[in-house]
Amino acid sequence: MTLLYKSDPERGQVWARVFAERAPALPFRQWPDVGDPLAVRYLVAWQPPEDLAARFPNLEILFSVGAGVDQFDFAALPPRLPVVRMIEPGIREGMVEYVTASVLALHRDFPHYRRQQQRGEWRALPVRAAAERRIGVLGLGELGQAVLARLATFGFDCAGWSRSARALPGIATYAGGDALGAFLARSDILVCLLPLTDATRGLLDARLFDALPHGAALVHAGRGPQLVAHDLLAALDGGRLAEAVLDVTDPEPLPPDHPFWRHPRIQLTPHIASATRPETAALAVLDNLRRHRQGEPLLGLVDRQRGY
């Protein structure tokens, strides 16, 4: 019963060490050294190889090395093959750091002061208390919940939206399409942490921006195709939105002539908000393998109908 790793080879060396230390009886192989294809029971990958069912007929679980699974072509995967997205502390902690830093910078007007500095201006803006700033997080999975819990410690007025109802201590929650408008209307800083699905593709568009308070800001750390680029530019240039922090774009990287690069009210980062840490990711997969052997539910098991 072999586990095959098919992703970044340098990170794979860390995975190999962790498996050698924690599960020496489980053969661990790195692509393209697959060994006996019939022995491969578990595959850890960002992009699985083609003809998966034919290549590895005894495969029992496909693990994603990342928190998302939108890179998988589910139509090409065996229909009954369990697909598991990555849930591990490194992803959560990285996202909490990135969103917290972005929200605090927007709250304290750092982008505005950066533009003032470039013009040689020294002028203070009124400081608002955190309790007067309303933060809204789209997506109440593990990452969204962790982000809201941290932001609440600063005293921000926090709320979250998800497709299905969630209850979070001390956080106002909204659910479903009927509640989206009310949620957006009370979001001075909107944070997008939604997975990419057919329902969320193009969600961040002119209609959504118009539902936000005038002068709101956007922090986008979900997936690039969720954002309609020309609608964001129009909202920023027309004053509808004040600022945007973008960690994801479509495509990635952006072409050199894309207007996002030079827009004074857009801050770009190259999809670095959160990343798996190989040590803790390997331990997370080992824990799921233990669950699999003992017949327990797998953490991060993907619902193919929902896409996450």
C-alpha positions in Angstrom: 0.0 0.0 0.0 2.0 2.9 -1.3 1.5 6.7 -1.0 2.6 8.6 -4.1 3.5 12.3 -3.8 3.2 14.4 -7.0 4.0 18.0 -6.3 6.9 20.3 -5.6 10.0 18.0 -5.2 11.7 20.1 -2.6 8.6 20.1 -0.4 8.4 16.4 -1.2 11.7 15.8 0.5 10.2 17.1 3.7 7.2 14.9 3.3 9.5 11.9 2.8 11.3 12.7 6.0 8.1 13.0 8.0 6.7 9.8 6.6 10.0 8.0 7.3 9.8 9.2 10.9 6.1 8.8 11.6 5.0 6.0 9.3 8.1 3.9 8.3 5.9 0.9 7.3 4.1 2.9 4.6 6.0 3.0 1.4 6.4 6.7 0.3 7.3 7.5 -3.3 7.7 10.7 -5.3 6.6 11.2 -8.8 7.8 10.0 -11.4 9.2 7.1 -9.3 5.8 5.4 -8.9 7.1 1.9 -8.3 4.4 -0.7 -8.8 1.3 1.2 -10.0 -1.0 -1.5 -8.6 0.4 -0.8 -5.1 -0.5 2.9 -5.1 -3.4 3.4 -2.8 -3.0 7.1 -1.9 -2.1 10.0 -4.2 -1.1 13.5 -2.9 -1.0 16.0 -5.8 -1.8 19.5 -7.0 -2.5 18.1 -10.5 -3.0 14.3 -10.8 -1.7 12.5 -13.9 -4.1 11.8 -16.8 -5.9 8.5 -17.0 -5.9 8.1 -13.2 -8.2 5.1 -13.1 -6.2 3.2 -15.7 -2.8 4.2 -14.3 -3.6 3.4 -10.6 -6.6 1.1 -10.6 -6.4 0.5 -6.8 -6.3 4.1 -5.8 -8.4 4.7 -2.6 -8.0 8.5 -1.9 -6.8 11.6 -3.8 -5.4 14.2 -1.5 -5.0 17.8 -2.7 -1.8 19.5 -1.5 -3.7 22.8 -1.2 -6.8 24.1 0.5 -8.6 24.3 -2.8 -9.6 21.7 -5.3 -10.8 23.9 -8.2 -7.6 22.8 -10.1 -9.0 19.3 -10.4 -11.1 18.2 -13.4 -13.7 16.2 -11.5 -15.1 14.9 -14.8 -11.8 13.1 -15.4 -11.5 11.6 -12.0 -13.0 8.2 -11.1 -16.6 9.0 -9.9 -16.4 7.2 -6.6 -12.8 8.3 -5.7 -12.8 10.3 -2.4 -11.1 13.7 -2.9 -9.8 15.4 0.2 -8.7 19.0 0.4 -5.8 20.0 2.7 -6.7 21.2 6.2 -3.6 22.0 8.3 -2.5 24.7 10.7 -0.1 26.4 8.3 -2.8 27.3 5.8 -5.1 28.7 8.5 -2.3 30.7 10.3 -1.0 32.2 7.1 -4.5 33.4 6.0 -5.2 34.9 9.4 -2.0 36.8 9.2 -2.6 38.1 5.7 -6.2 39.2 6.1 -5.5 40.7 9.5 -2.5 42.7 8.1 -4.7 43.8 5.1 -7.7 44.8 7.2 -5.6 46.8 9.7 -3.7 48.6 6.9 -7.0 49.6 5.3 -8.6 50.5 8.7 -5.6 52.8 9.5 -5.5 54.3 5.9 -2.1 53.1 5.1 -2.7 53.0 1.3 -3.8 56.7 1.5 -0.7 57.6 3.4 1.5 55.8 0.9 0.1 57.9 -1.9 0.6 61.0 0.2 4.2 60.1 0.8 4.7 59.7 -3.0 3.4 63.2 -3.4 5.4 64.6 -0.5 2.3 65.4 1.6 2.1 65.4 5.4 -1.5 65.4 6.4 -3.3 63.4 9.1 -6.7 61.8 8.6 -9.2 61.3 11.4 -8.7 58.0 13.2 -11.8 55.7 13.5 -12.1 53.2 16.4 -12.1 49.6 15.3 -15.6 49.2 16.8 -16.8 51.8 14.2 -15.5 49.7 11.3 -17.7 46.9 10.0 -15.9 43.9 8.5 -17.6 41.3 6.4 -16.1 37.9 5.5 -17.5 35.9 2.5 -17.0 32.3 3.4 -17.4 30.7 6.8 -15.2 27.6 6.4 -12.2 26.9 8.6 -10.3 29.9 7.2 -13.2 32.4 7.4 -14.0 31.4 11.0 -10.4 31.7 12.0 -10.1 35.1 10.3 -13.2 36.4 12.0 -12.1 35.2 15.4 -8.8 37.1 15.1 -10.4 40.3 13.8 -13.0 40.3 16.6 -10.1 40.6 19.1 -9.4 44.1 17.8 -12.9 45.2 18.4 -14.1 45.3 14.8 -17.8 44.9 14.2 -17.6 41.5 12.4 -20.0 39.5 10.3 -19.8 36.5 8.0 -21.8 35.1 5.1 -22.0 31.6 3.8 -24.3 29.6 1.5 -25.7 27.6 4.4 -26.4 28.8 8.0 -23.6 28.9 10.5 -23.6 30.1 14.1 -20.4 31.7 15.4 -20.0 33.1 19.0 -20.0 36.9 19.0 -20.2 37.1 15.1 -23.3 38.1 13.1 -23.9 35.5 10.4 -25.9 35.6 7.2 -26.8 32.7 5.0 -28.0 32.2 1.4 -28.7 34.5 -1.5 -31.6 36.3 0.2 -29.3 37.5 3.0 -26.4 38.6 0.8 -27.6 42.1 0.2 -28.1 42.9 3.9 -24.6 41.4 4.6 -22.9 43.5 2.0 -24.7 46.7 3.1 -23.0 46.5 6.5 -19.5 45.6 5.2 -17.1 48.6 5.1 -14.2 46.1 4.4 -15.2 43.0 2.5 -13.0 40.0 2.6 -13.5 37.2 0.1 -12.4 33.7 1.2 -14.9 31.7 -0.9 -13.9 28.6 -2.8 -14.2 28.7 -6.6 -17.4 27.1 -7.8 -19.9 27.7 -10.6 -21.9 29.8 -8.1 -18.9 32.0 -7.0 -17.3 32.5 -10.5 -17.7 36.2 -11.3 -19.4 36.9 -8.0 -17.3 40.0 -7.3 -18.9 42.2 -9.9 -20.5 45.6 -10.4 -23.8 44.5 -8.8 -22.0 43.3 -5.7 -19.9 46.4 -5.4 -22.9 48.6 -5.7 -24.4 46.8 -2.7 -21.5 47.7 -0.5 -21.3 51.0 1.5 -20.0 53.9 -0.6 -16.2 54.0 -0.2 -15.9 50.4 1.0 -12.7 48.3 0.5 -12.1 44.8 -0.8 -9.6 42.2 0.4 -9.7 39.3 -2.1 -7.9 36.1 -1.1 -10.3 33.6 -2.7 -9.7 32.7 -6.3 -9.0 34.9 -9.3 -11.9 34.0 -11.5 -14.3 35.2 -8.8 -13.4 38.8 -9.6 -14.7 40.7 -12.7 -11.6 42.9 -13.4 -13.2 45.7 -15.4 -16.0 46.0 -12.8 -13.4 46.5 -10.0 -11.6 49.1 -12.1 -14.8 51.0 -12.7 -15.8 50.9 -9.0 -12.4 52.2 -8.0 -12.2 54.9 -10.6 -15.7 56.0 -9.9 -15.2 56.2 -6.2 -17.6 53.4 -5.4 -14.8 51.5 -3.8 -11.8 53.2 -2.1 -9.2 50.4 -2.1 -8.6 46.8 -3.1 -6.0 44.3 -1.9 -5.7 41.4 -4.3 -3.8 38.2 -3.6 -5.4 36.3 -6.5 -6.0 37.3 -10.1 -7.1 35.7 -13.4 -4.7 34.8 -15.0 -1.8 34.3 -12.7 0.6 36.0 -13.2 -1.1 39.0 -14.8 0.2 40.1 -18.2 2.7 43.0 -18.1 0.1 45.5 -19.6 -2.7 44.7 -17.2 -4.0 47.9 -15.5 -4.0 46.2 -12.0 -0.2 46.6 -12.0 -0.2 50.4 -12.0 -3.5 51.3 -10.4 -2.9 53.5 -7.4 -5.7 52.0 -5.3 -4.9 48.3 -5.9 -2.3 46.5 -3.9 -1.2 43.2 -5.5 0.5 40.2 -3.9 1.4 37.0 -5.9 -0.9 34.5 -4.3 1.1 34.3 -1.1 -1.7 34.9 1.5 -1.5 31.3 2.6 0.4 28.2 1.8 0.7 24.7 3.1 3.7 24.0 5.3 5.1 20.6 4.3 5.7 19.3 7.8 2.2 20.0 9.1 0.6 19.1 5.8 2.3 15.6 5.9 1.1 15.2 9.4 -2.5 16.1 8.4 -2.4 13.5 5.7 -1.1 10.9 8.1 -4.0 11.7 10.5 -6.5 11.3 7.7 -4.9 7.9 6.7 -5.4 6.8 10.4 -9.0 7.9 10.1 -9.4 6.0 6.9 -8.0 2.8 8.4 -10.3 3.2 11.5 -13.4 4.0 9.5 -13.7 7.6 10.8 -14.8 10.5 8.7 -12.0 12.1 6.6 -11.2 15.8 7.4 -11.6 17.9 4.3 -13.6 15.4 2.3 -15.0 17.2 -0.8 -18.6 17.2 -1.7 -18.4 17.0 -5.5 -21.8 18.5 -5.9 -20.8 21.7 -4.1 -17.2 21.7 -5.4 -15.6 22.0 -2.0 
